[in-house]
Amino acid sequence: MAVTIKSKSRAEQGDRLTLRISSKDKFALELLAQKEGLSLSALFMKTIERPLKEGLTISKQSGDHNEKVYVPDEAYDPLIPDRLVRLASIAPEFLTDREQVAWKVIKETPAYWSKSTPDYKKIREKWESIQTVTNKLLDQYSK
């Protein structure tokens, strides 16, 4: 089974996940969705909701105690630069290699910080430059 993600138009607002499965499996899913009174999307989300919550809930230090947080609730932002910074700040272990390099560029550039806090506006303004430096570093040191 292959999985691809296709972006929808801006008018549709969001992403679409396309699963490539056998006709028989698709038929089975449609039958189950019909039996449950759900759309295929709702059935899929109901099925994966628990593993998502279990796999993406982490402990986060909050003052003098730890709290459990669901990473997508804490890190998601519709703006990619902000999302990367938020994810890197709470769960850097989820960053891809490319994202780790971009985060390294951000961490090592004082202009992207205000005291010890990331300057989201400055990072967004310089996002293309951050991507250029990231690509250069990957080309130079990842071979």
N, C-alpha and C positions, 0 to 999 in steps of 0.2 A: 504494500500500500504506500503510495506516495502522497505527500502533503505539500501543497503550495499555498502561498498567501498572495492574494491579488488585492491591490488597492482599488477602492471604489472611487468614483468621481467625487468631487467636493460636495456636490448636491446630495449624494447619498450618505455622506458623513460616516465614515468608519471603514473598517477593513472587512474583507470577506475571506473566509478560510475555505479552500476547496480540497476535499478529500477524494482521492482516486481509489475506489474500492470496486470489488466485483459487483455485477448486476444482482447476484443472489444476495449479497450482504446489504446492498442498497434496498432491495425489496424487503429484507428482514427488518431493517431499521425503519422503513416506512410503515410496516405492519405494527411494530412496537409503538411508534409514535402515535399511530391512529388508535391503538388500543389504550394508550395512556392519555389520549386527548391533547397531545402536544404537537407542536411543529417539530420538524427535524432539528432545527437550531436549538429549541428549548430542550429536546431530549438529549442532545449532545452536551449542552451546558449542565444539565442535571446530572449526567453521567460523570463528567469530569470535575464537578464542583468540589467534591470531597478531596480527591487527590491534589487538586490545586491548593486548597486551603492547607492541607497537611504539608505539602512540599514547599510552600512559599510563606509559611509563618515562621518568623524568627524572633529571638529574644533581642530586645533593644534596651539599652541602658537609658533610663529616664530619671534623672536626679539620683536619688539613692536607692532606687529599686529597678528591677528588670520588668519589662512589660512585653507581652506577646503582640506582634504586629504582623499584618498581612502585607508583604512587600509591595504588591501592586497598589494597595490603598495608600501606602506611604510614598511610593516612588513615581507613580504615573503622573505624567503631565503631557498635554497635547503637543508641547514644544519639545523637540528632540534634545536640544542642548540642556534645557531645564531637567528633563527626564534623566539624562545621563548623570548630571550633577547630583540629583536627588538619590538615584540608585547607588552611585558611588559613595555617597555620604552614609547610607544606612546598610548597604549589602554589597560591598565591592566584589565579593566572590561570585556574583552573578554577571559581572561584566565580561564581554567577549574580549579576546586579545586586542582587537582594534579599539574597543572602548577603553580598555586599560591604558593604552598608549595615549588616547585623547585626554583621559583623566590625568595622566602623568604630565602632559603638556599644560593643562589647566593648573595643576598643583604647583608646578615649577615656575609659573609666571606670576609674579607679584601683582601685576596690573589686573588680574582676574579675581583679586581678593580685596575685601574691605575688612580690615582687622583679621579675624580668623574665620570670616564668613565668605562664601563664594559670592561674587558680584554677578548675579544672574544677567542683568542688563548688559554688562560689558562682555560677558561670555557669549550672549546671543549676538551682539554687534560684531564680534570677532570670530564667529563660528566658522566661516569659510577659511579664515586664516588658521584656526586651530586644526581644521581638517587637512589643510595643506601641509602643515608641520607634521601632523600625525602620519600622513602618507609618506612624507620624506623620511621620517624616522623608521617606518616599517620597511621601506625600500632599502634603506641604508643598513639596518641592523637585524633584519629578520630573515636573512638569506642563509 
